[in-house]
Amino acid sequence: MDALVTVAMSVYNAAATVEHAICSIQYQSLNDWELIVIDDGSTDRTREILARMQEDPRIRIILEPSGNLGLSQRLNQCVGLARGQYIARMDADDVAYPQRLERQVRFLQEHPDIDLLGSGAVVFKGAGEVFGRYPTACTHEDICRRPWWGFPLAHPTWMGKRRWFASFPYREGHTRCEDQDLLLRSFPKSRFAALEEVLLGYRVEGMSLSNSMKGRYNFCRTLVSEVHDAASAAVAVRGVAVHALGLGRDVFRGAVGGKAWLLPYRRTEVDEANLDQWRTVWGNLNGERASH
């Protein structure tokens, strides 16, 4: 059965959050979707929870026996299996707002030149505690203004043309920067955009120093690999310098007992209207789950 949107989700040891994530897709205002969930060798209760959710025929659960292969390989697998005109990203610990798919599909249909679309996102932890808003730019020019630093386009908010994802597969071996690696490789030949509207709750519990180092190192590898002229060489040099300074900051934060964050989340960026909207989404989601 074909669908307008394929939602791609790779899952690994997400027993505590995956039901919230899947239910938030089931409660979408747009019904013409399929959800592909690939379990990447979970060792907790994730598979047991997924088994309970297979009653919805729009959900395709794939339990891989091959162990933990990583996000890039599983997302490429989702793209290969997708039947939708568009592919939407979704992580197993995030929450999609009910209008997310509808709003993004409408924009992409009205703007056929756009290959990949993001949206605003509130950043939360624990039992729905909001502590910031993900920094997001809306136009292609603003999103790509500082490629040496990174692209302010939250990965779990992505929706794009299926043929774009097929043309620019995720690259294995770039752990903790799979999305930024893809954007850096593709932006000269693509058009990006983002809706300012908040359409996702992005769970961030904290990032270890080792993961911060891995993400920065792998992104610098991509910067160097994309050097092909003087301009791209300048971008690479600037990026390596910026991320070296950022790593120094992360090391200092780790030394004083703080968390290493790849991006700044400012509590002041979340206004009361966005907080009220999030409380409604979170409350309704938990209420719906309880009723079932």
ZIZI-V548947 format. One record per run of one state. SS is the DSSP state (~ for helix, > for strand, _ for the rest). FROM is the first residue (numbers start at 1). LEN is the number of residues. If there is no record, write none. Layout:
BEGIN
ss=SS from=FROM len=LEN
ss=SS from=FROM len=LEN
END
This chain:
BEGIN
ss=_ from=1 len=2
ss=> from=3 len=9
ss=_ from=12 len=6
ss=~ from=18 len=9
ss=_ from=27 len=6
ss=> from=33 len=7
ss=_ from=40 len=6
ss=~ from=46 len=6
ss=_ from=52 len=7
ss=> from=59 len=5
ss=_ from=64 len=7
ss=~ from=71 len=11
ss=_ from=82 len=2
ss=> from=84 len=6
ss=_ from=90 len=5
ss=> from=95 len=2
ss=_ from=97 len=3
ss=~ from=100 len=11
ss=_ from=111 len=5
ss=> from=116 len=10
ss=_ from=126 len=3
ss=> from=129 len=5
ss=_ from=134 len=6
ss=~ from=140 len=4
ss=_ from=144 len=11
ss=~ from=155 len=3
ss=_ from=158 len=1
ss=> from=159 len=3
ss=~ from=162 len=6
ss=_ from=168 len=10
ss=~ from=178 len=12
ss=_ from=190 len=2
ss=> from=192 len=12
ss=_ from=204 len=5
ss=~ from=209 len=17
ss=_ from=226 len=4
ss=~ from=230 len=26
ss=_ from=256 len=11
ss=~ from=267 len=3
ss=_ from=270 len=2
ss=~ from=272 len=20
ss=_ from=292 len=1
END
